[in-house]
Amino acid sequence: MKTQLSVTFALAGLFLAAGCSQEPSPSATTTTSTPALTIDGSQFILNEEPSAAATVIEAREKSEDGQDVVLVGRIGGSVNPWIEGRAAFSIVDQSLKACSDIPGDECKKPWDYCCETHKLPASTAFVKFIDDDGRPLKADARELLSLKELQTVVVRGKAQRDEAGNLTVLASGLFVRETSTPTTDE
């Protein structure tokens, strides 16, 4: 009898919990708002291009962890260079050719640099915009910063190196070059 009563109370508790979880709590409604609307991306947009920008390859070779860096590259490096829901993306050294730079190439996603895959590991950097606590901003970079694949960007921030030698830029500023040729294909 005790076991049957315990099972009944346990099931009742589960049903109550399930019923309660269907109602959004006040904190749940505030965290489900669109982050891009709550973060002002203009604070990261630079009005002038920073001088002395290194190429991605140079920055990968010479920058040290924690060092201030400025580098230039094109958004891309994979079929999806974006981190969904975060202000983060990859950039590629300008010396590499996107498929759209190759006459006659009809690649539908030229920003994946599929013709340059053997060079990509040493020619790519990751860009991540962070908050005051060092966490990635919870906003899509495409919306927050009005970015598209293959745009040429100059990024200012701090270098962060991992054990494998990969470079991430904890970005504090972004300049988009007008000479960029962003794609409209999806």
C-alpha positions in Angstrom: 0.0 0.0 0.0 2.9 2.4 0.9 4.5 1.7 -2.5 1.3 2.2 -4.4 0.8 5.5 -2.5 4.4 6.6 -3.2 4.0 5.9 -6.9 0.7 7.9 -7.0 2.3 10.9 -5.3 5.4 10.7 -7.6 3.2 10.6 -10.7 1.0 13.4 -9.4 4.2 15.5 -8.8 5.4 14.8 -12.3 2.1 15.9 -13.8 2.1 19.1 -11.7 5.6 19.8 -12.7 4.8 19.2 -16.4 1.7 21.4 -16.1 3.7 24.2 -14.4 6.5 24.1 -16.9 4.1 24.9 -19.7 3.5 28.3 -18.3 6.4 30.6 -19.0 7.9 32.2 -15.9 8.7 35.9 -16.0 12.4 35.1 -16.3 11.7 32.8 -19.2 9.9 35.5 -21.2 12.8 37.9 -20.7 15.4 35.5 -21.9 13.5 34.4 -25.0 13.4 37.9 -26.5 15.5 38.4 -29.6 19.0 39.3 -28.4 19.9 41.3 -31.5 17.2 43.8 -30.4 18.7 44.3 -27.0 22.3 44.7 -28.0 23.4 47.8 -29.9 25.7 46.6 -32.6 26.7 50.1 -33.6 29.0 50.2 -30.6 31.3 47.8 -32.4 31.2 49.4 -35.8 34.3 51.5 -36.5 33.9 54.7 -38.6 37.4 54.6 -39.9 39.6 51.6 -40.9 42.3 50.9 -38.4 45.8 51.3 -39.8 48.4 48.6 -40.0 46.1 45.6 -40.2 47.9 42.3 -40.5 46.7 39.6 -42.8 45.1 36.5 -41.2 48.2 34.5 -42.0 50.5 37.1 -40.4 48.3 37.4 -37.3 48.3 33.6 -36.9 52.1 33.4 -37.2 53.0 36.4 -35.0 50.3 37.3 -32.5 50.6 36.1 -28.9 47.8 35.3 -26.5 46.4 38.5 -25.0 48.1 40.8 -27.5 46.1 43.6 -29.1 45.6 42.8 -32.8 44.2 44.3 -35.9 43.6 42.0 -38.9 41.9 41.9 -42.2 40.1 39.0 -43.9 37.0 37.9 -45.8 34.1 36.3 -44.0 34.0 32.6 -44.9 36.0 29.4 -44.7 33.1 26.9 -44.5 29.6 26.4 -45.8 28.4 28.2 -42.7 31.0 30.5 -41.3 28.6 31.8 -38.6 28.0 30.6 -35.1 24.2 30.5 -34.9 22.8 32.9 -32.2 26.2 34.4 -31.4 28.2 37.4 -32.7 30.9 35.1 -34.1 32.2 34.1 -37.4 35.3 32.9 -39.3 37.5 35.0 -41.6 39.9 33.9 -44.3 43.2 35.4 -45.5 42.7 37.6 -48.6 45.4 35.7 -50.5 43.0 32.7 -50.8 40.5 32.7 -53.7 36.8 32.2 -53.0 35.1 30.1 -55.6 33.5 33.2 -56.9 37.0 34.6 -57.7 37.7 31.8 -60.1 36.3 32.4 -63.6 33.8 29.8 -64.6 33.4 28.3 -61.1 29.7 28.0 -60.3 29.9 27.0 -56.7 26.6 27.9 -54.9 28.4 28.8 -51.7 31.7 30.4 -52.8 32.6 31.5 -49.3 33.4 27.9 -48.3 36.7 28.2 -50.2 36.3 24.6 -51.4 39.1 25.0 -54.0 41.5 26.1 -51.2 40.7 23.5 -48.5 44.4 22.5 -48.1 45.3 26.1 -47.3 42.4 26.9 -45.0 43.7 25.7 -41.6 46.7 28.1 -41.7 44.7 30.9 -43.3 41.6 31.2 -41.0 40.9 33.0 -37.8 37.8 33.1 -35.7 36.2 36.4 -34.6 34.1 36.6 -31.5 32.4 39.6 -30.0 32.1 39.4 -26.3 30.3 41.1 -23.4 32.0 42.7 -20.4 32.2 39.3 -18.7 34.0 37.7 -21.6 31.1 35.7 -22.9 30.1 35.7 -26.6 27.3 38.1 -27.4 24.0 36.3 -27.8 23.1 37.9 -31.1 23.5 36.7 -34.7 26.5 38.6 -36.2 24.6 38.9 -39.5 21.9 40.9 -37.9 23.8 42.6 -35.2 26.6 43.9 -37.5 24.8 43.7 -40.9 27.3 41.2 -42.3 27.3 38.8 -45.2 29.6 36.1 -46.5 32.7 37.3 -48.4 32.7 40.8 -47.1 36.1 42.1 -46.3 36.4 43.2 -42.7 39.1 44.7 -40.5 38.8 43.5 -36.9 40.3 45.0 -33.8 40.6 43.1 -30.5 42.7 40.7 -28.4 44.3 37.6 -29.6 43.3 34.3 -28.0 45.4 31.3 -28.8 44.6 27.6 -28.2 47.0 24.7 -27.8 46.8 23.9 -31.5 47.8 27.4 -32.5 44.4 28.5 -33.7 43.7 32.2 -33.5 40.5 33.7 -32.1 40.1 37.5 -31.9 38.0 38.7 -29.0 36.7 41.6 -31.0 36.0 45.1 -29.8 35.7 46.8 -33.2 34.8 46.1 -36.8 35.3 48.0 -40.0 33.6 46.7 -43.2 35.5 47.7 -46.4 33.3 49.1 -49.1 35.2 47.2 -51.8 33.7 44.0 -50.5 31.6 42.0 -52.9 29.1 40.3 -50.6 27.0 37.6 -52.1 23.2 37.4 -52.1 22.9 33.7 -52.8 21.7 31.5 -50.0 
